[in-house]
Amino acid sequence: MDPEFGGGMAPRKKEPWRTTLLLAYQSLGVVYGDLSISPLYVYKSTFAEDITHSETNEEIFGVLSFVFWTLTLIPLIKYVSIVLRADDNGEGGTFALYSLICRHANVSLLPNRQVADEELSTYKLECPPKVANKSRIKEWLEKHKSLQTALLIMVMIGTCMVIGDGVLTPAISVFSAVSGLELSLSRDQHEYAVIPITCVILVFLFALQHYGTHRVGFLFAPIVLAWLICMSVLGLYNIIHWNPQVYHALNPYYMLKFLKKTRKSGWMSLGGILLCMTGSEAMFADLGHFSYTAIQLAFTTLVYPALILGYMGQAAYLSQHHALDSTYQIGYYISVPESVRWPVLVLAILASVVGSQAIISGTFSIINQSQSLSCFPRVKVVHTSEKIHGQIYIPEINWLLMVLCIAVTVGFRDTKHMGNASGLAVITVMLVTTCLASLVIMLCWHRSPVLALIFFLFFGSIEALYFSASLIKFREGAWLPIMLALILVAVMFIWHHTTIKKYEFDLHNKVTLEWLLALGDKLGMVRVPGIGLVYTDLTSGVPANFSRFVTNLPAFHRVLVFVCVKSVPVPHVLPAERYLVGRVGPAGHRSYRCIVRYGYRDVHQDVDSFETELVESLATFIKLDALYSDAGSGSGSEQLDRYERENALTVIGSNPLRRHLSYDVDASHDGVSSVDTRVENSPNGIVEVSTPSVKKKVRFVVEAASPEVDKGVLEELQELCEAREAGTAFILGHSHVQTKPGSSLLKKLAVGVGYNFLRRNCRGPDVVLRVPPASLLEVGMVYVL
């Protein structure tokens, strides 16, 4: 393809060829499992009802020509040559494209955005345009909120279809693999064996998700590699043995000949042909686990040739066999020699399990991304591997997918209906990717709108043709992904819309700390020992739920921290840039604000490490704030220019002064403490702050260049230490949403009923934030929207 498509990208780092080969090998089991097993059901779905295999072979050769050019144009050219280049800091998928667009155009609907977020190293634009891009498309998107909402809904539709594919792909893959028994069993035995065996394999597959794929992941690549080699060898055997001239069918002329003869029925059969692309989106979605070069190498050198040989071999066999038993229809196994049919059957079942595993893992991943961007109700996310990033398990989604997979298998009972349903889900995701990639070409790569339009019209027209052929099968299975998508889009949009409205309510009803302090004199406010972490979505001000809490119960902790855990539209935030810390009110009030930033693929920390890093960041900020206050001239001002601030908020981790200040906790083995109360300033610059009744010792190392340590800083550090040892309380809001009087019936149903139902039946914020129940304090809050 035209090399200028990648012109907007920064040069990619060259990896050692051995690393690239290893990643390419590993990608076979993770990325290409679904795509590699598509020959099991493509021909069978295509010839299920719309067209028949005749003596002239025009149908089978036309289908082969469609398959060849579809695999060439969509997976090979569109994905491998173009879309894979539109990565978001190495990550791929629907949300990666949306994230790229949001960073290059002000179209994000996420709340609590800050200018400081744009200074993240992963946020910065890799290749800013030489001339400011004043695209009309960009201006329209930024000007009209309805277009921004439409863009988000399109992303949601793509996400929902990926989830729907997570239901349909395991069902059709395993069912098609097991259906090979039909050639070895009688009709009665086949009817009573295939469905139960498929259901047992599916239950086994979903039951294993809890243990994580890393335990058996080393087997995935060899299984898929063996399957691809097996398929290639069988394809070559069938071509040589049955019809060496089958390669003539690769001529596009056979597609026209096929459509001319079959007309409407041929167009409808495209819904089965498009299944040859199943799994192509995984190349882009799993880009973060591998590299662009590795995925490109594996597809072009092994997967693509093996698939073409497999389809050509089937066509060569069928071109010489026309009197096929209608009971068996036209399946993959009929072209497999009887002597090797059982080993091929076992290998196909194993490959189908690997392919299903890949789409299940992808479903978990995209739901986790949706949740972090406030587009999905809260669910429990379990990280199954401490070493391998991104391997997660979501219990609720796992069992729901299993029930739906079994229901699809038992309900449809044939490849035709499953194929119609799966085909619509697959092609819809591809259409969404084409639309988003067109915007990326224009807004992010700063290419001509004409070039983006050519990309959209060329690939969009091909996919629209397949989409129309799938949509016409609505009553024959295609209704299922549409129904699932409607339900999921409704759930996601209600959750996202209400979350935004709750944030706007908090923003409108927030108060200042000065108002709270003035009120405290009248109420007799009491400060109790310990650290109070008040969780809020606000990045400024005091949330209304906390102000109402202290006005009714006028007491809060000696050290108060307003914590905002937010997601930014980047895949990862470096640990050194995660914490943004500042003061709330005067220094003597001991109130702080800490904004914790995560990317949409980041792993949230466990509570112990989070609490430790938070206190360390506060201690670092106290020293830096003192330096900032004292800096008026000399080298101090030069150092201060090196760390970032926004509205008195400091990026702690990336600050060059942080290395001079550290926090260390030493606990006794039995957990009982024993440290004396004193403040020591030793010659080596280590200041020890300890108390008689604490269990731990806290050390703050102050830079040696400072001859004296400010007394106010020591007092503040000592109070922080004492509060840390007294314990930490996590204060979260427990919300209930009501609609305003006079709201429309739709709003009452969506917000008053729908959102509250989801809130009550999904995980609470304490589970997502991993707050220990013993330290949790929930404050009730009614939102009137």
Secondary structure as UniProt FT lines:
FT   HELIX           3..8
FT   HELIX           17..30
FT   HELIX           33..36
FT   HELIX           38..40
FT   HELIX           42..46
FT   TURN            47..50
FT   TURN            55..56
FT   HELIX           58..71
FT   HELIX           72..82
FT   HELIX           83..85
FT   TURN            89..90
FT   HELIX           94..104
FT   HELIX           115..119
FT   TURN            121..123
FT   HELIX           136..143
FT   HELIX           145..178
FT   HELIX           179..183
FT   HELIX           187..207
FT   HELIX           208..211
FT   HELIX           213..215
FT   HELIX           217..219
FT   HELIX           220..242
FT   HELIX           244..250
FT   HELIX           253..262
FT   HELIX           264..273
FT   HELIX           274..277
FT   TURN            278..279
FT   HELIX           280..285
FT   HELIX           287..289
FT   HELIX           292..298
FT   HELIX           299..303
FT   HELIX           304..318
FT   TURN            319..320
FT   TURN            326..328
FT   HELIX           333..335
FT   HELIX           338..340
FT   HELIX           341..372
FT   TURN            373..374
FT   STRAND          382..383
FT   TURN            389..390
FT   STRAND          392..393
FT   HELIX           395..412
FT   HELIX           415..439
FT   HELIX           440..444
FT   HELIX           449..471
FT   TURN            472..473
FT   HELIX           474..476
FT   TURN            477..478
FT   HELIX           479..509
FT   HELIX           513..523
FT   STRAND          526..535
FT   HELIX           544..552
FT   STRAND          555..567
FT   HELIX           575..577
FT   STRAND          579..583
FT   HELIX           587..589
FT   STRAND          591..598
FT   TURN            600..601
FT   HELIX           607..630
FT   HELIX           635..640
FT   TURN            641..642
FT   STRAND          645..646
FT   TURN            647..648
FT   STRAND          649..651
FT   TURN            653..654
FT   HELIX           656..660
FT   STRAND          663..667
FT   TURN            669..670
FT   STRAND          678..681
FT   TURN            683..684
FT   STRAND          686..690
FT   TURN            692..693
FT   STRAND          696..701
FT   TURN            704..705
FT   HELIX           711..726
FT   STRAND          728..738
FT   TURN            741..742
FT   HELIX           745..747
FT   HELIX           748..755
FT   HELIX           756..761
FT   HELIX           765..768
FT   TURN            769..770
FT   HELIX           773..775
FT   STRAND          776..784
//
